[in-house]
Amino acid sequence: MYSDSVLEELWQIKDANAQKYGGDFHAMAVELREKQNSQGREVVSFAKEDPAPYGDERKFPPIR
């Protein structure tokens, strides 16, 4: 069987993060966003200003 040490290391990191946050992806994302914002770098977003493609009648709910 093929063994890739880079993938194995990534899986170990993924598993450690999943265990740290109890499998709660939302909690992990919140902490990573806070860490990203605290570094003082400009965050680039390719999102449109208004995510509704047909005007105000189809607004998307905010991301928690």
Sequence and secondary structure as in RCSB ss.txt:
>XXXX:A:sequence
MYSDSVLEELWQIKDANAQKYGGDFHAMAVELREKQNSQGREVVSFAKEDPAPYGDERKFPPIR
>XXXX:A:secstr
    HHHHHHHHHHHHHHHHTTT HHHHHHHHHHHHHHTT        SS  TTSGGG      
